[in-house]
Amino acid sequence: MNNLVEIKDGKLFFDGCDTTELAKEYGTALYVMSYTEIMNRINELKEQFTDKYENTRIAYASKAFCTEGMYEILKKAGACIDVVSGGELYTARKVGFPAERVEFNGNNKLQKEIDLAVEYGVGRIILDGLQEIPLIENACKKFGKKMNIMIRITPGVAASTHDYIVTGKKDSKFGIPLERDIFLPIVKQVIDSEYLNFTGLHMHIGSQLFENDAFLKALNVLMDWAAIIKKEFNADVKEVNFGGGYGVTYTDEERMPYSFFMDPMMELLQKRADEIGIERPAAVIEPGRSVVAEAGISLYTVGQIKEIPGVRKYVSIDGGMGDNIRVALYQAEYKGVVANKANEATSEKVTLCGKYCESGDILINDMLVPASIEMGDIIALFSTGAYGYAMASNYNNNPIPGVVMVKEGKSAWMVKPQTYEQIIQNNVIPDFI
Ligand SMILES: Cc1ncc(COP(=O)(O)O)c(C=O)c1O
């Protein structure tokens, strides 16, 4: 865990705030996001990437955690953002995020989303398939614009992570397969289009990665194709997007500094560009998880405790798969503590389960807790800042919890909790029933 987690008087503190007081003041279930940790990560990215290497950009992958407040932080930090939907575009526009710092990804962008992006004037659209070209051209005609296009490739490299978060292997719904007769006609169409400006290539090989060799292999493949594009069309790849995927600590994983990935990637990029005889392309990265995961903790209140003799003890909380689907979706593992008994010895092994009507609604399978655990205790789960709130659902018509931002002992709402009325606000009863 990061150094913003402390124990004082037996209570868990996060970025200077007593989490048991946060639970009292804001209620549970609750997402808590640390401003300090987010800024630490952004500053690490700047030091080890954008300040160190010229002609580089950080495009935060919004999908990890997208709120107006998060965009405000990134806007002020001078970062770019990667968006993948009309909703993310809308949110960015709402906070006045500079359009040229927005990069639009997605494997099935809808015409109405492309229209939004083109009207807004985003910096780049990352092309993910042949049929997307006329959709972008339609929008360009409509709004009288020419768009910068990067083409997302599927480099055919299998990164070692959970199967659901591998994206760079050959069999993937993302990116364009690197077959000459599929890939090159698409590149040609982009280069020839009066509405499109071919700027470069994009890859994203997977998420929660701790080794750099798959990145380097994929970058080599990408640069092989930059050479082919130069030879076939005399066009330069001016920008390369390495994607995101930099791993974080959930339980015992050892997080690597960004430089562990960036330094060899930048060296390879320069080397390959020299070989091809093009300028070293601009380099862009799209970290999501690694910026926000450890900035988040989730707070819950213990409810029912059920002991099944000889089997296990279930400790139920007032949240679960609706606010954190990652365990059910890809067997993600978390660490947690009883925040109001953080100094007590943890001698009991329990199963931490949610309140949703699925047997798979488990957040931690074997959690060590104090033997005194009881109804009303506050549970804190660590590293829940990425793909938690972002993937939350209203399953069982449970409201999505609010998000509180903390900073050196201060706290404030970032997203207020949903109300029951908001869950059903778009319900309509058809007049024929
Ligand atoms: C295209 C693209 N870029 C960036 C990311 C962010 O990855 P991570 O959150 O692991 O950094 C993803 C995640 O799925 C992605 O699909």
The ligand as an SDF file (V2000), in Angstrom:
LIG
                    3D

 16 16  0  0  0  0  0  0  0  0999 V2000
   -6.7200    1.5170  -25.3970 C   0  0  0  0  0  0  0  0  0  0  0  0
   -6.4690    1.4930  -23.9460 C   0  0  0  0  0  0  0  0  0  0  0  0
   -5.5950    2.3710  -23.4450 N   0  0  0  0  0  0  0  0  0  0  0  0
   -5.3490    2.4100  -22.1180 C   0  0  0  0  0  0  0  0  0  0  0  0
   -5.9610    1.5400  -21.2360 C   0  0  0  0  0  0  0  0  0  0  0  0
   -5.6450    1.6570  -19.7800 C   0  0  0  0  0  0  0  0  0  0  0  0
   -5.0620    0.5470  -19.2530 O   0  0  0  0  0  0  0  0  0  0  0  0
   -4.6130    0.5710  -17.7170 P   0  0  0  0  0  0  0  0  0  0  0  0
   -5.7720    1.0660  -16.9380 O   0  0  0  0  0  0  0  0  0  0  0  0
   -4.2580   -0.8190  -17.4040 O   0  0  0  0  0  0  0  0  0  0  0  0
   -3.4520    1.4970  -17.6290 O   0  0  0  0  0  0  0  0  0  0  0  0
   -6.8520    0.5920  -21.7240 C   0  0  0  0  0  0  0  0  0  0  0  0
   -7.5090   -0.3520  -20.8080 C   0  0  0  0  0  0  0  0  0  0  0  0
   -8.2360   -1.2070  -21.1000 O   0  0  0  0  0  0  0  0  0  0  0  0
   -7.1260    0.5730  -23.1250 C   0  0  0  0  0  0  0  0  0  0  0  0
   -7.9880   -0.3000  -23.6360 O   0  0  0  0  0  0  0  0  0  0  0  0
  1  2  1  0
  2  3  1  0
  2 15  2  0
  3  4  2  0
  4  5  1  0
  5  6  1  0
  5 12  2  0
  6  7  1  0
  7  8  1  0
  8  9  2  0
  8 10  1  0
  8 11  1  0
 12 13  1  0
 12 15  1  0
 13 14  2  0
 15 16  1  0
M  END
$$$$
